Amino acid sequence: VVATDADSGKNAEITYSLEASPLSSEAPGSIFSIDPDSGDVSVQAVLDREQRDTYEFQVTARDKGVPSLQGSTTVV
Protein backbone atom coordinates (compact mmCIF):
# COMPACT_ATOMS: atom_id res chain seq x y z
CA VAL A 1 0.00 0.00 0.00
CA VAL A 2 1.39 3.43 -0.87
CA ALA A 3 0.34 6.88 0.30
CA THR A 4 1.89 10.25 -0.48
CA ASP A 5 1.93 13.57 1.33
CA ALA A 6 2.76 16.87 -0.37
CA ASP A 7 4.27 18.33 2.83
CA SER A 8 8.00 18.26 3.51
CA GLY A 9 10.15 17.09 6.41
CA LYS A 10 8.55 15.35 9.39
CA ASN A 11 5.05 16.39 8.22
CA ALA A 12 5.50 14.25 5.08
CA GLU A 13 6.46 11.07 6.96
CA ILE A 14 3.69 8.46 6.84
CA THR A 15 2.92 5.60 9.21
CA TYR A 16 0.70 2.68 8.10
CA SER A 17 -1.54 0.52 10.29
CA LEU A 18 -4.14 -2.23 9.89
CA GLU A 19 -7.71 -1.70 11.02
CA ALA A 20 -10.65 -4.09 11.09
CA SER A 21 -13.10 -3.58 8.27
CA PRO A 22 -16.51 -2.31 9.39
CA LEU A 23 -17.96 -5.44 7.76
CA SER A 24 -15.62 -7.87 9.53
CA SER A 25 -15.51 -8.88 13.17
CA GLU A 26 -12.03 -10.39 12.84
CA ALA A 27 -8.94 -8.35 13.70
CA PRO A 28 -6.65 -8.33 10.66
CA GLY A 29 -3.52 -8.49 12.86
CA SER A 30 -4.11 -12.18 13.51
CA ILE A 31 -3.65 -13.02 9.80
CA PHE A 32 -1.92 -10.03 8.21
CA SER A 33 0.76 -7.56 9.23
CA ILE A 34 1.91 -4.27 7.76
CA ASP A 35 5.29 -2.60 7.87
CA PRO A 36 4.48 0.77 9.50
CA ASP A 37 7.13 2.57 7.42
CA SER A 38 6.85 0.99 3.95
CA GLY A 39 3.18 -0.11 3.86
CA ASP A 40 4.15 -3.65 2.78
CA VAL A 41 1.38 -6.09 3.75
CA SER A 42 2.40 -9.66 4.68
CA VAL A 43 0.46 -12.83 5.46
CA GLN A 44 1.19 -14.30 8.92
CA ALA A 45 -0.87 -17.50 8.60
CA VAL A 46 -1.69 -20.18 6.06
CA LEU A 47 -4.67 -19.19 3.91
CA ASP A 48 -7.04 -21.91 2.73
CA ARG A 49 -9.43 -20.85 -0.05
CA GLU A 50 -11.68 -23.83 0.70
CA GLN A 51 -12.30 -22.51 4.22
CA ARG A 52 -12.48 -18.81 3.35
CA ASP A 53 -12.44 -17.21 -0.08
CA THR A 54 -11.93 -13.52 0.80
CA TYR A 55 -10.41 -11.34 3.49
CA GLU A 56 -11.18 -7.69 3.98
CA PHE A 57 -9.43 -5.10 6.14
CA GLN A 58 -8.57 -1.43 6.11
CA VAL A 59 -5.17 0.21 5.93
CA THR A 60 -4.84 3.65 7.47
CA ALA A 61 -2.02 6.03 6.54
CA ARG A 62 -1.27 8.87 8.98
CA ASP A 63 1.24 11.66 8.55
CA LYS A 64 3.35 12.94 11.41
CA GLY A 65 2.15 16.53 11.16
CA VAL A 66 0.36 18.40 13.92
CA PRO A 67 -2.51 17.95 13.66
CA SER A 68 -2.04 14.55 12.08
CA LEU A 69 -4.01 13.89 8.90
CA GLN A 70 -5.03 10.42 7.75
CA GLY A 71 -6.59 8.50 4.91
CA SER A 72 -7.70 4.90 4.61
CA THR A 73 -8.50 2.29 2.01
CA THR A 74 -10.10 -1.13 2.04
CA VAL A 75 -8.04 -4.13 0.96
CA VAL A 76 -9.93 -7.20 -0.28
PDB file as gemmi writes it, atoms N, CA and C in Angstrom:
CRYST1    1.000    1.000    1.000  90.00  90.00  90.00 P 1                      
ATOM      1  N   VAL A   1       0.862  -1.159   0.000  1.00  0.00           N  
ATOM      2  CA  VAL A   1       0.000   0.000   0.000  1.00  0.00           C  
ATOM      3  C   VAL A   1       0.909   1.221   0.000  1.00  0.00           C  
ATOM      4  N   VAL A   2       0.569   2.230  -0.783  1.00  0.00           N  
ATOM      5  CA  VAL A   2       1.388   3.433  -0.870  1.00  0.00           C  
ATOM      6  C   VAL A   2       0.517   4.667  -0.702  1.00  0.00           C  
ATOM      7  N   ALA A   3       0.986   5.585   0.129  1.00  0.00           N  
ATOM      8  CA  ALA A   3       0.336   6.884   0.301  1.00  0.00           C  
ATOM      9  C   ALA A   3       1.388   7.959   0.114  1.00  0.00           C  
ATOM     10  N   THR A   4       0.966   9.133  -0.311  1.00  0.00           N  
ATOM     11  CA  THR A   4       1.890  10.252  -0.476  1.00  0.00           C  
ATOM     12  C   THR A   4       1.362  11.457   0.282  1.00  0.00           C  
ATOM     13  N   ASP A   5       2.277  12.343   0.631  1.00  0.00           N  
ATOM     14  CA  ASP A   5       1.932  13.574   1.334  1.00  0.00           C  
ATOM     15  C   ASP A   5       2.739  14.696   0.700  1.00  0.00           C  
ATOM     16  N   ALA A   6       2.091  15.772   0.322  1.00  0.00           N  
ATOM     17  CA  ALA A   6       2.760  16.872  -0.365  1.00  0.00           C  
ATOM     18  C   ALA A   6       3.591  17.747   0.575  1.00  0.00           C  
ATOM     19  N   ASP A   7       3.469  17.558   1.886  1.00  0.00           N  
ATOM     20  CA  ASP A   7       4.272  18.328   2.832  1.00  0.00           C  
ATOM     21  C   ASP A   7       5.745  17.937   2.711  1.00  0.00           C  
ATOM     22  N   SER A   8       6.585  18.605   3.491  1.00  0.00           N  
ATOM     23  CA  SER A   8       8.003  18.255   3.509  1.00  0.00           C  
ATOM     24  C   SER A   8       8.435  17.987   4.945  1.00  0.00           C  
ATOM     25  N   GLY A   9       9.616  17.372   5.089  1.00  0.00           N  
ATOM     26  CA  GLY A   9      10.149  17.091   6.409  1.00  0.00           C  
ATOM     27  C   GLY A   9       9.308  16.084   7.177  1.00  0.00           C  
ATOM     28  N   LYS A  10       9.272  16.263   8.492  1.00  0.00           N  
ATOM     29  CA  LYS A  10       8.546  15.351   9.389  1.00  0.00           C  
ATOM     30  C   LYS A  10       7.060  15.267   9.025  1.00  0.00           C  
ATOM     31  N   ASN A  11       6.479  16.370   8.572  1.00  0.00           N  
ATOM     32  CA  ASN A  11       5.054  16.386   8.221  1.00  0.00           C  
ATOM     33  C   ASN A  11       4.726  15.476   7.041  1.00  0.00           C  
ATOM     34  N   ALA A  12       5.729  15.114   6.241  1.00  0.00           N  
ATOM     35  CA  ALA A  12       5.498  14.250   5.085  1.00  0.00           C  
ATOM     36  C   ALA A  12       5.716  12.776   5.404  1.00  0.00           C  
ATOM     37  N   GLU A  13       6.234  12.469   6.590  1.00  0.00           N  
ATOM     38  CA  GLU A  13       6.461  11.070   6.962  1.00  0.00           C  
ATOM     39  C   GLU A  13       5.122  10.399   7.245  1.00  0.00           C  
ATOM     40  N   ILE A  14       4.963   9.188   6.740  1.00  0.00           N  
ATOM     41  CA  ILE A  14       3.688   8.465   6.841  1.00  0.00           C  
ATOM     42  C   ILE A  14       3.890   7.170   7.606  1.00  0.00           C  
ATOM     43  N   THR A  15       2.938   6.856   8.472  1.00  0.00           N  
ATOM     44  CA  THR A  15       2.916   5.598   9.211  1.00  0.00           C  
ATOM     45  C   THR A  15       1.654   4.835   8.802  1.00  0.00           C  
ATOM     46  N   TYR A  16       1.814   3.536   8.535  1.00  0.00           N  
ATOM     47  CA  TYR A  16       0.704   2.678   8.102  1.00  0.00           C  
ATOM     48  C   TYR A  16       0.271   1.758   9.239  1.00  0.00           C  
ATOM     49  N   SER A  17      -1.030   1.478   9.307  1.00  0.00           N  
ATOM     50  CA  SER A  17      -1.541   0.524  10.295  1.00  0.00           C  
ATOM     51  C   SER A  17      -2.729  -0.230   9.718  1.00  0.00           C  
ATOM     52  N   LEU A  18      -2.978  -1.411  10.271  1.00  0.00           N  
ATOM     53  CA  LEU A  18      -4.137  -2.233   9.885  1.00  0.00           C  
ATOM     54  C   LEU A  18      -5.296  -1.939  10.813  1.00  0.00           C  
ATOM     55  N   GLU A  19      -6.488  -1.907  10.250  1.00  0.00           N  
ATOM     56  CA  GLU A  19      -7.709  -1.705  11.023  1.00  0.00           C  
ATOM     57  C   GLU A  19      -8.720  -2.753  10.568  1.00  0.00           C  
ATOM     58  N   ALA A  20      -9.575  -3.161  11.470  1.00  0.00           N  
ATOM     59  CA  ALA A  20     -10.648  -4.091  11.087  1.00  0.00           C  
ATOM     60  C   ALA A  20     -11.601  -3.388  10.137  1.00  0.00           C  
ATOM     61  N   SER A  21     -12.088  -4.108   9.172  1.00  0.00           N  
ATOM     62  CA  SER A  21     -13.096  -3.576   8.271  1.00  0.00           C  
ATOM     63  C   SER A  21     -14.413  -3.452   9.024  1.00  0.00           C  
ATOM     64  N   PRO A  22     -15.204  -2.420   8.730  1.00  0.00           N  
ATOM     65  CA  PRO A  22     -16.508  -2.306   9.391  1.00  0.00           C  
ATOM     66  C   PRO A  22     -17.401  -3.523   9.153  1.00  0.00           C  
ATOM     67  N   LEU A  23     -17.142  -4.273   8.092  1.00  0.00           N  
ATOM     68  CA  LEU A  23     -17.965  -5.439   7.760  1.00  0.00           C  
ATOM     69  C   LEU A  23     -17.410  -6.742   8.328  1.00  0.00           C  
ATOM     70  N   SER A  24     -16.257  -6.667   9.010  1.00  0.00           N  
ATOM     71  CA  SER A  24     -15.621  -7.869   9.525  1.00  0.00           C  
ATOM     72  C   SER A  24     -15.452  -7.769  11.032  1.00  0.00           C  
ATOM     73  N   SER A  25     -15.688  -8.857  11.722  1.00  0.00           N  
ATOM     74  CA  SER A  25     -15.509  -8.877  13.172  1.00  0.00           C  
ATOM     75  C   SER A  25     -14.107  -9.356  13.556  1.00  0.00           C  
ATOM     76  N   GLU A  26     -13.351  -9.832  12.576  1.00  0.00           N  
ATOM     77  CA  GLU A  26     -12.029 -10.387  12.844  1.00  0.00           C  
ATOM     78  C   GLU A  26     -10.953  -9.304  12.761  1.00  0.00           C  
ATOM     79  N   ALA A  27     -10.055  -9.292  13.723  1.00  0.00           N  
ATOM     80  CA  ALA A  27      -8.940  -8.354  13.703  1.00  0.00           C  
ATOM     81  C   ALA A  27      -7.940  -8.798  12.642  1.00  0.00           C  
ATOM     82  N   PRO A  28      -7.550  -7.917  11.736  1.00  0.00           N  
ATOM     83  CA  PRO A  28      -6.646  -8.329  10.662  1.00  0.00           C  
ATOM     84  C   PRO A  28      -5.253  -8.704  11.151  1.00  0.00           C  
ATOM     85  N   GLY A  29      -4.853  -8.218  12.332  1.00  0.00           N  
ATOM     86  CA  GLY A  29      -3.525  -8.488  12.857  1.00  0.00           C  
ATOM     87  C   GLY A  29      -3.263  -9.944  13.166  1.00  0.00           C  
ATOM     88  N   SER A  30      -4.314 -10.759  13.252  1.00  0.00           N  
ATOM     89  CA  SER A  30      -4.114 -12.181  13.509  1.00  0.00           C  
ATOM     90  C   SER A  30      -3.713 -12.944  12.244  1.00  0.00           C  
ATOM     91  N   ILE A  31      -3.960 -12.358  11.074  1.00  0.00           N  
ATOM     92  CA  ILE A  31      -3.653 -13.017   9.804  1.00  0.00           C  
ATOM     93  C   ILE A  31      -2.648 -12.221   8.985  1.00  0.00           C  
ATOM     94  N   PHE A  32      -2.752 -10.899   9.016  1.00  0.00           N  
ATOM     95  CA  PHE A  32      -1.918 -10.028   8.205  1.00  0.00           C  
ATOM     96  C   PHE A  32      -1.114  -9.096   9.095  1.00  0.00           C  
ATOM     97  N   SER A  33      -0.007  -8.603   8.550  1.00  0.00           N  
ATOM     98  CA  SER A  33       0.759  -7.561   9.229  1.00  0.00           C  
ATOM     99  C   SER A  33       1.132  -6.517   8.190  1.00  0.00           C  
ATOM    100  N   ILE A  34       1.493  -5.330   8.668  1.00  0.00           N  
ATOM    101  CA  ILE A  34       1.907  -4.266   7.764  1.00  0.00           C  
ATOM    102  C   ILE A  34       3.164  -3.614   8.328  1.00  0.00           C  
ATOM    103  N   ASP A  35       4.101  -3.329   7.457  1.00  0.00           N  
ATOM    104  CA  ASP A  35       5.289  -2.595   7.872  1.00  0.00           C  
ATOM    105  C   ASP A  35       4.857  -1.137   8.053  1.00  0.00           C  
ATOM    106  N   PRO A  36       4.997  -0.580   9.247  1.00  0.00           N  
ATOM    107  CA  PRO A  36       4.481   0.771   9.503  1.00  0.00           C  
ATOM    108  C   PRO A  36       5.192   1.851   8.696  1.00  0.00           C  
ATOM    109  N   ASP A  37       6.389   1.564   8.181  1.00  0.00           N  
ATOM    110  CA  ASP A  37       7.125   2.566   7.416  1.00  0.00           C  
ATOM    111  C   ASP A  37       6.943   2.430   5.909  1.00  0.00           C  
ATOM    112  N   SER A  38       6.920   1.196   5.403  1.00  0.00           N  
ATOM    113  CA  SER A  38       6.846   0.992   3.949  1.00  0.00           C  
ATOM    114  C   SER A  38       5.426   0.744   3.437  1.00  0.00           C  
ATOM    115  N   GLY A  39       4.530   0.239   4.294  1.00  0.00           N  
ATOM    116  CA  GLY A  39       3.179  -0.107   3.856  1.00  0.00           C  
ATOM    117  C   GLY A  39       3.087  -1.496   3.255  1.00  0.00           C  
ATOM    118  N   ASP A  40       4.178  -2.281   3.312  1.00  0.00           N  
ATOM    119  CA  ASP A  40       4.152  -3.646   2.782  1.00  0.00           C  
ATOM    120  C   ASP A  40       3.267  -4.525   3.659  1.00  0.00           C  
ATOM    121  N   VAL A  41       2.297  -5.189   3.041  1.00  0.00           N  
ATOM    122  CA  VAL A  41       1.384  -6.093   3.748  1.00  0.00           C  
ATOM    123  C   VAL A  41       1.899  -7.518   3.588  1.00  0.00           C  
ATOM    124  N   SER A  42       1.934  -8.274   4.695  1.00  0.00           N  
ATOM    125  CA  SER A  42       2.396  -9.662   4.682  1.00  0.00           C  
ATOM    126  C   SER A  42       1.342 -10.564   5.306  1.00  0.00           C  
ATOM    127  N   VAL A  43       1.359 -11.822   4.888  1.00  0.00           N  
ATOM    128  CA  VAL A  43       0.464 -12.826   5.458  1.00  0.00           C  
ATOM    129  C   VAL A  43       1.216 -13.536   6.579  1.00  0.00           C  
ATOM    130  N   GLN A  44       0.569 -13.695   7.742  1.00  0.00           N  
ATOM    131  CA  GLN A  44       1.188 -14.304   8.916  1.00  0.00           C  
ATOM    132  C   GLN A  44       0.654 -15.707   9.206  1.00  0.00           C  
ATOM    133  N   ALA A  45      -0.254 -16.197   8.374  1.00  0.00           N  
ATOM    134  CA  ALA A  45      -0.873 -17.501   8.603  1.00  0.00           C  
ATOM    135  C   ALA A  45      -1.109 -18.178   7.251  1.00  0.00           C  
ATOM    136  N   VAL A  46      -1.365 -19.451   7.284  1.00  0.00           N  
ATOM    137  CA  VAL A  46      -1.690 -20.181   6.065  1.00  0.00           C  
ATOM    138  C   VAL A  46      -3.128 -19.852   5.676  1.00  0.00           C  
ATOM    139  N   LEU A  47      -3.330 -19.486   4.413  1.00  0.00           N  
ATOM    140  CA  LEU A  47      -4.670 -19.185   3.912  1.00  0.00           C  
ATOM    141  C   LEU A  47      -5.187 -20.396   3.148  1.00  0.00           C  
ATOM    142  N   ASP A  48      -6.427 -20.757   3.387  1.00  0.00           N  
ATOM    143  CA  ASP A  48      -7.040 -21.909   2.726  1.00  0.00           C  
ATOM    144  C   ASP A  48      -8.318 -21.442   2.042  1.00  0.00           C  
ATOM    145  N   ARG A  49      -8.285 -21.354   0.717  1.00  0.00           N  
ATOM    146  CA  ARG A  49      -9.430 -20.855  -0.049  1.00  0.00           C  
ATOM    147  C   ARG A  49     -10.680 -21.703   0.158  1.00  0.00           C  
ATOM    148  N   GLU A  50     -10.519 -22.971   0.472  1.00  0.00           N  
ATOM    149  CA  GLU A  50     -11.682 -23.834   0.703  1.00  0.00           C  
ATOM    150  C   GLU A  50     -12.387 -23.479   2.007  1.00  0.00           C  
ATOM    151  N   GLN A  51     -11.671 -22.915   2.958  1.00  0.00           N  
ATOM    152  CA  GLN A  51     -12.301 -22.507   4.217  1.00  0.00           C  
ATOM    153  C   GLN A  51     -12.812 -21.075   4.165  1.00  0.00           C  
ATOM    154  N   ARG A  52     -12.089 -20.215   3.441  1.00  0.00           N  
ATOM    155  CA  ARG A  52     -12.482 -18.807   3.353  1.00  0.00           C  
ATOM    156  C   ARG A  52     -11.957 -18.242   2.042  1.00  0.00           C  
ATOM    157  N   ASP A  53     -12.861 -17.654   1.246  1.00  0.00           N  
ATOM    158  CA  ASP A  53     -12.438 -17.206  -0.080  1.00  0.00           C  
ATOM    159  C   ASP A  53     -12.008 -15.743  -0.155  1.00  0.00           C  
ATOM    160  N   THR A  54     -12.376 -14.914   0.812  1.00  0.00           N  
ATOM    161  CA  THR A  54     -11.933 -13.521   0.796  1.00  0.00           C  
ATOM    162  C   THR A  54     -11.619 -13.018   2.206  1.00  0.00           C  
ATOM    163  N   TYR A  55     -10.753 -12.040   2.252  1.00  0.00           N  
ATOM    164  CA  TYR A  55     -10.410 -11.340   3.492  1.00  0.00           C  
ATOM    165  C   TYR A  55     -10.552  -9.861   3.201  1.00  0.00           C  
ATOM    166  N   GLU A  56     -10.997  -9.120   4.170  1.00  0.00           N  
ATOM    167  CA  GLU A  56     -11.177  -7.686   3.981  1.00  0.00           C  
ATOM    168  C   GLU A  56     -10.713  -6.948   5.234  1.00  0.00           C  
ATOM    169  N   PHE A  57      -9.890  -5.932   5.035  1.00  0.00           N  
ATOM    170  CA  PHE A  57      -9.429  -5.097   6.141  1.00  0.00           C  
ATOM    171  C   PHE A  57      -9.096  -3.709   5.606  1.00  0.00           C  
ATOM    172  N   GLN A  58      -8.913  -2.783   6.500  1.00  0.00           N  
ATOM    173  CA  GLN A  58      -8.570  -1.427   6.113  1.00  0.00           C  
ATOM    174  C   GLN A  58      -7.121  -1.128   6.475  1.00  0.00           C  
ATOM    175  N   VAL A  59      -6.483  -0.323   5.637  1.00  0.00           N  
ATOM    176  CA  VAL A  59      -5.166   0.212   5.929  1.00  0.00           C  
ATOM    177  C   VAL A  59      -5.333   1.714   6.106  1.00  0.00           C  
ATOM    178  N   THR A  60      -4.807   2.228   7.206  1.00  0.00           N  
ATOM    179  CA  THR A  60      -4.842   3.654   7.471  1.00  0.00           C  
ATOM    180  C   THR A  60      -3.433   4.206   7.364  1.00  0.00           C  
ATOM    181  N   ALA A  61      -3.295   5.327   6.668  1.00  0.00           N  
ATOM    182  CA  ALA A  61      -2.023   6.026   6.543  1.00  0.00           C  
ATOM    183  C   ALA A  61      -2.160   7.361   7.267  1.00  0.00           C  
ATOM    184  N   ARG A  62      -1.246   7.623   8.210  1.00  0.00           N  
ATOM    185  CA  ARG A  62      -1.270   8.871   8.978  1.00  0.00           C  
ATOM    186  C   ARG A  62       0.058   9.593   8.793  1.00  0.00           C  
ATOM    187  N   ASP A  63      -0.021  10.911   8.600  1.00  0.00           N  
ATOM    188  CA  ASP A  63       1.235  11.657   8.549  1.00  0.00           C  
ATOM    189  C   ASP A  63       1.641  12.049   9.962  1.00  0.00           C  
ATOM    190  N   LYS A  64       2.849  12.594  10.093  1.00  0.00           N  
ATOM    191  CA  LYS A  64       3.353  12.944  11.412  1.00  0.00           C  
ATOM    192  C   LYS A  64       3.255  14.447  11.680  1.00  0.00           C  
ATOM    193  N   GLY A  65       2.371  15.109  10.931  1.00  0.00           N  
ATOM    194  CA  GLY A  65       2.151  16.530  11.155  1.00  0.00           C  
ATOM    195  C   GLY A  65       1.298  16.764  12.389  1.00  0.00           C  
ATOM    196  N   VAL A  66       1.209  18.022  12.791  1.00  0.00           N  
ATOM    197  CA  VAL A  66       0.362  18.399  13.925  1.00  0.00           C  
ATOM    198  C   VAL A  66      -0.576  19.491  13.428  1.00  0.00           C  
ATOM    199  N   PRO A  67      -1.866  19.222  13.329  1.00  0.00           N  
ATOM    200  CA  PRO A  67      -2.506  17.952  13.663  1.00  0.00           C  
ATOM    201  C   PRO A  67      -2.230  16.910  12.581  1.00  0.00           C  
ATOM    202  N   SER A  68      -2.276  15.655  12.990  1.00  0.00           N  
ATOM    203  CA  SER A  68      -2.036  14.547  12.079  1.00  0.00           C  
ATOM    204  C   SER A  68      -3.234  14.367  11.152  1.00  0.00           C  
ATOM    205  N   LEU A  69      -2.953  14.175   9.870  1.00  0.00           N  
ATOM    206  CA  LEU A  69      -4.011  13.887   8.899  1.00  0.00           C  
ATOM    207  C   LEU A  69      -3.915  12.419   8.521  1.00  0.00           C  
ATOM    208  N   GLN A  70      -5.028  11.844   8.103  1.00  0.00           N  
ATOM    209  CA  GLN A  70      -5.030  10.422   7.752  1.00  0.00           C  
ATOM    210  C   GLN A  70      -5.970  10.146   6.598  1.00  0.00           C  
ATOM    211  N   GLY A  71      -5.724   9.024   5.962  1.00  0.00           N  
ATOM    212  CA  GLY A  71      -6.590   8.504   4.914  1.00  0.00           C  
ATOM    213  C   GLY A  71      -6.599   6.997   5.051  1.00  0.00           C  
ATOM    214  N   SER A  72      -7.625   6.345   4.516  1.00  0.00           N  
ATOM    215  CA  SER A  72      -7.696   4.896   4.610  1.00  0.00           C  
ATOM    216  C   SER A  72      -8.255   4.305   3.332  1.00  0.00           C  
ATOM    217  N   THR A  73      -7.978   3.031   3.151  1.00  0.00           N  
ATOM    218  CA  THR A  73      -8.500   2.290   2.007  1.00  0.00           C  
ATOM    219  C   THR A  73      -8.839   0.879   2.460  1.00  0.00           C  
ATOM    220  N   THR A  74      -9.719   0.249   1.749  1.00  0.00           N  
ATOM    221  CA  THR A  74     -10.098  -1.131   2.044  1.00  0.00           C  
ATOM    222  C   THR A  74      -9.322  -2.061   1.125  1.00  0.00           C  
ATOM    223  N   VAL A  75      -8.755  -3.108   1.701  1.00  0.00           N  
ATOM    224  CA  VAL A  75      -8.037  -4.128   0.964  1.00  0.00           C  
ATOM    225  C   VAL A  75      -8.876  -5.387   1.000  1.00  0.00           C  
ATOM    226  N   VAL A  76      -9.150  -5.966  -0.168  1.00  0.00           N  
ATOM    227  CA  VAL A  76      -9.933  -7.196  -0.283  1.00  0.00           C  
ATOM    228  C   VAL A  76      -9.060  -8.239  -0.950  1.00  0.00           C  
TER     229      VAL A  76                                                      
END                                                                             
